[in-house]
Structure formats: structure tokens, C-alpha cells
Amino acid sequence: MGILRKYIWAVFLLFAVVVVWVGLTFFIDSKKKSIAGDVKQYTEAIKGSFDTEVLEGVYDKAERNLPESPKEFLLSVQDN
């Protein structure tokens, strides 16, 4: 009984710290996961499909205008 009376304040303090820690963890996690209604429209995809025509246009323009074609550049980088 003497040991319990001697260390009861340390046990109580440890219990209080654990309760506060767990409470703050749940509170902060609940705040991080909520998305406002106005922001949700910015997180949705604009198009469901990938437009390869635009990608081909960018690739053709790069081959015409760059001093080295993308294929040659990748080959030169892979050699090093």
C-alpha cells in the first residue's frame, strides 16, 4: 500500500496524459479528413478519358522544334 500511495500521482498523471493524447489525436484526425463543399468540385476529374490526340500533337511539335528528338534524348540519357 505504501508503494501505491507513493506513486499514485505518477500513475494519475500518466493516465491524464494518455487521455489527452488520444483525445487530441481523434480531434485532429477528424479535422483533417473533412472537405468543404466548395473544394470538392476541384478534386473531381474533369474528363474520364485520356486524350491521346493532344499528346500526339505535343510530341510532333517537340520533334519539329527541339534540337534533339525525345527518342534520341532518352537514348543518350540511358547510355550514361
Backbone bond lengths (Angstrom), bond angles and torsions (degrees), N, CA, C in turn:
res aa  C-N    CA-C-N  psi(-1)  N-CA   C-N-CA  omega(-1)  CA-C   N-CA-C  phi
1 M - - - 1.446 - - 1.526 111.03 -
2 G 1.306 116.26 -29.07 1.452 120.41 179.66 1.527 112.07 -68.45
3 I 1.316 115.77 -37.39 1.463 119.69 178.78 1.525 110.22 -67.33
4 L 1.322 117.43 -41.72 1.467 121.62 179.13 1.520 110.53 -63.32
5 R 1.316 116.96 -42.85 1.467 120.81 179.78 1.531 110.67 -67.77
6 K 1.316 117.26 -32.25 1.451 121.69 -178.60 1.535 111.61 -71.63
7 Y 1.331 117.20 -39.04 1.459 121.34 -174.86 1.526 114.17 -108.57
8 I 1.314 119.42 12.62 1.462 121.27 -178.58 1.527 111.47 -63.81
9 W 1.326 117.70 -35.12 1.469 119.35 179.97 1.519 111.19 -67.71
10 A 1.355 117.55 -35.45 1.459 121.02 178.69 1.528 110.71 -68.81
11 V 1.335 117.24 -40.00 1.462 121.35 178.03 1.524 109.81 -65.84
12 F 1.322 117.43 -43.64 1.460 121.17 178.69 1.531 111.20 -63.38
13 L 1.322 117.21 -42.76 1.464 121.08 178.62 1.527 110.99 -64.57
14 L 1.310 117.29 -41.44 1.459 121.24 177.40 1.531 110.71 -62.54
15 F 1.310 117.14 -43.23 1.460 121.49 178.22 1.530 110.98 -62.94
16 A 1.323 117.26 -42.35 1.466 121.07 179.34 1.521 111.31 -64.37
17 V 1.328 117.38 -41.14 1.469 121.11 179.35 1.527 110.48 -64.75
18 V 1.320 117.36 -41.73 1.461 121.38 179.36 1.528 110.45 -64.28
19 V 1.319 118.15 -42.70 1.469 121.73 179.69 1.527 110.53 -63.83
20 V 1.317 117.59 -43.72 1.466 120.98 179.16 1.519 110.16 -65.71
21 W 1.316 117.96 -41.88 1.459 122.45 -179.62 1.535 110.76 -61.69
22 V 1.321 116.78 -48.33 1.467 120.72 -179.87 1.527 110.16 -64.30
23 G 1.315 117.32 -41.25 1.464 120.62 179.05 1.518 112.12 -63.03
24 L 1.316 117.47 -45.31 1.464 120.57 178.46 1.528 112.12 -65.92
25 T 1.316 117.23 -35.83 1.464 120.58 178.13 1.519 110.81 -62.49
26 F 1.324 117.62 -46.92 1.462 120.34 178.56 1.521 111.26 -65.83
27 F 1.320 117.95 -38.71 1.464 121.49 -179.89 1.520 111.23 -64.76
28 I 1.326 117.60 -46.33 1.466 121.47 -178.94 1.526 110.50 -67.38
29 D 1.332 118.30 -40.75 1.464 121.00 178.33 1.519 111.65 -63.19
30 S 1.309 117.83 -37.55 1.464 119.50 179.88 1.527 111.13 -70.73
31 K 1.315 118.64 -30.63 1.461 121.82 178.01 1.527 111.59 -73.79
32 K 1.328 118.56 -35.26 1.456 122.14 -177.57 1.520 112.16 -71.93
33 K 1.324 118.75 -30.02 1.452 121.88 -172.51 1.520 113.69 -88.28
34 S 1.294 118.85 -7.06 1.456 119.56 -178.73 1.522 110.28 -88.24
35 I 1.340 115.93 134.65 1.460 122.25 178.79 1.520 107.43 -115.63
36 A 1.312 115.66 130.23 1.451 120.33 178.89 1.534 109.29 -67.66
37 G 1.318 117.01 154.64 1.455 121.94 -178.01 1.513 112.98 -62.86
38 D 1.319 118.75 -35.40 1.461 121.54 -178.99 1.522 111.94 -70.86
39 V 1.306 118.16 -29.62 1.456 122.20 -176.89 1.521 110.80 -80.02
40 K 1.315 117.60 -25.41 1.457 121.15 -175.33 1.529 111.97 -60.77
41 Q 1.320 118.65 -33.10 1.460 120.54 -179.79 1.523 111.92 -66.27
42 Y 1.321 118.13 -25.76 1.460 121.46 179.59 1.520 112.72 -81.91
43 T 1.319 117.77 -16.83 1.455 121.05 -178.52 1.519 112.83 -91.86
44 E 1.321 118.75 -9.97 1.457 121.91 179.62 1.526 109.88 -83.74
45 A 1.319 116.00 152.65 1.458 121.14 179.73 1.527 110.37 -70.75
46 I 1.321 116.11 142.36 1.456 120.25 178.75 1.526 109.91 -74.88
47 K 1.334 116.38 -47.86 1.451 122.22 179.37 1.518 108.82 -125.27
48 G 1.313 115.28 145.20 1.451 119.18 177.32 1.514 113.18 -83.58
49 S 1.348 118.14 -18.69 1.460 121.13 -178.19 1.524 110.51 -113.26
50 F 1.306 115.27 159.33 1.460 121.56 -179.12 1.520 108.23 -98.50
51 D 1.329 117.27 127.81 1.453 122.44 -175.93 1.526 109.55 -88.28
52 T 1.327 116.86 105.73 1.465 120.46 -178.33 1.523 112.22 -81.33
53 E 1.327 118.24 -19.73 1.466 120.39 178.94 1.526 110.96 -64.00
54 V 1.299 116.53 -42.67 1.465 120.63 179.03 1.526 109.54 -65.27
55 L 1.314 116.87 -40.25 1.458 121.13 179.07 1.531 111.16 -64.06
56 E 1.313 117.24 -41.11 1.461 120.74 176.53 1.531 111.60 -63.75
57 G 1.349 116.97 -38.48 1.455 120.99 176.92 1.516 112.37 -62.82
58 V 1.314 117.12 -41.25 1.468 121.65 178.00 1.530 109.81 -65.93
59 Y 1.324 116.83 -40.72 1.463 120.67 179.88 1.531 110.58 -64.72
60 D 1.337 116.85 -44.08 1.475 120.19 178.92 1.525 111.69 -63.58
61 K 1.328 116.14 -41.59 1.465 119.97 179.38 1.531 110.08 -64.67
62 A 1.320 117.48 -37.94 1.456 121.08 179.24 1.526 110.34 -66.03
63 E 1.330 117.52 -40.27 1.464 119.88 178.82 1.523 112.17 -65.99
64 R 1.329 117.40 -34.39 1.467 120.71 -179.64 1.524 111.89 -75.52
65 N 1.316 118.05 -40.20 1.464 121.53 -168.74 1.525 115.10 -97.16
66 L 1.296 118.26 -26.12 1.466 119.95 -177.32 1.525 110.35 -83.41
67 P 1.329 117.24 148.36 1.466 119.62 -179.53 1.531 112.57 -68.08
68 E 1.327 116.58 -21.91 1.450 121.28 -179.52 1.522 107.65 -132.34
69 S 1.320 117.28 133.52 1.465 119.21 -178.50 1.528 109.56 -68.75
70 P 1.337 117.39 156.17 1.471 119.41 179.38 1.526 112.95 -58.63
71 K 1.345 117.49 -36.00 1.468 119.49 178.85 1.524 111.01 -65.25
72 E 1.339 116.79 -43.87 1.467 120.28 178.54 1.524 111.14 -63.37
73 F 1.330 116.48 -38.78 1.462 120.39 179.20 1.521 110.52 -63.59
74 L 1.325 117.29 -46.32 1.458 120.04 179.60 1.525 111.66 -62.89
75 L 1.332 116.33 -38.44 1.470 118.39 177.86 1.521 111.32 -66.22
76 S 1.329 117.17 -38.97 1.469 119.76 -179.97 1.531 111.62 -68.99
77 V 1.297 116.58 -33.03 1.476 120.31 178.76 1.524 110.63 -73.63
78 Q 1.314 116.87 -37.94 1.472 120.10 -178.99 1.524 112.04 -68.38
79 D 1.319 117.51 -28.71 1.455 120.03 179.01 1.517 112.19 -66.76
80 N 1.331 117.54 -30.43 1.460 121.50 -178.80 1.453 108.64 -83.64
